[in-house]
Amino acid sequence: VVGSEMSGGVKNIYVDNCTFIGTDVGVRFKSTRGRGGVVENIYVSNVNMYEIGNEAVLFDLYYGGKLSTMNEVHPVTVETPSFKNIFINDIAVNGCGKGLYFNGLPEMKIDEVHLKNVMITNAADGGVIRNSKNVTLDNVKTQNKKGERELKLHLSDAVSIDGKMYKKVGSEILNVY
C-alpha cells in the first residue's frame, strides 16, 4: 500500500518478487483531496496474487472521500495528491474482485502508469480506468470468472492498449475488450 497519508510524497520505491494470498487488495495506491503530496517513480514487478478479496491493482484518489463528488473539478493546490510515473510488470492474479481500478481526480488525473505482462483471471469484474491519462497497457489481460475479457475506460486521455490509442474517452463508458 502507498497512502493514504502521503502528504510528504512517496518516491523511488521498488517492490519485487512478492506473493499475496487472500489479502483484501493486491497492489494499492490511495489518497484523497486535502492530503497533497506526489507519488512517483514506483516500480512493482514479479508479483503473484491468489484469491484477492477486492481489487488486484487499485489507484483510488477518493479514498475515504465522497464518491458523490467524483465529477466535481476542484482547484489544484498543494493539497491535491498527484500519482505519476508508476511501472507495474510481470503480475499474475488468480481470483479477485475487480482486476484493475483506476479512479483519479478530474483536476489531477492519474498520469503515466505503465502495466506490462499482467494476467488477471477469475475476476468478478475486469476493471475500469477513470480519470487517468498517459496510461499504457502492454500484454495486459483482465478476464472475469466466465473467461471473458473486460476493461472499461471512462473520462481518460491517451490510454494505449497493446498499441491501440484511445486519445480521449469522455463521459461515455467504453468497453475496450
Sequence and secondary structure as in RCSB ss.txt:
>XXXX:A:sequence
VVGSEMSGGVKNIYVDNCTFIGTDVGVRFKSTRGRGGVVENIYVSNVNMYEIGNEAVLFDLYYGGKLSTMNEVHP
VTVETPSFKNIFINDIAVNGCGKGLYFNGLPEMKIDEVHLKNVMITNAADGGVIRNSKNVTLDNVKTQNKKGERE
LKLHLSDAVSIDGKMYKKVGSEILNVY
>XXXX:A:secstr
 B SS TT EEEEEEEEEEEES S SEEEE  TT   EEEEEEEEEEEEES SS SEEEETTTTS GGGTT    
  TTS EEEEEEEEEEEEEEEEEEEEEE  SSS EEEEEEEEEEEEEEEEEEEEESEEEEEEEEEEEEETTS B 
 EEESEEEEEETTEEEEEE SS EE  
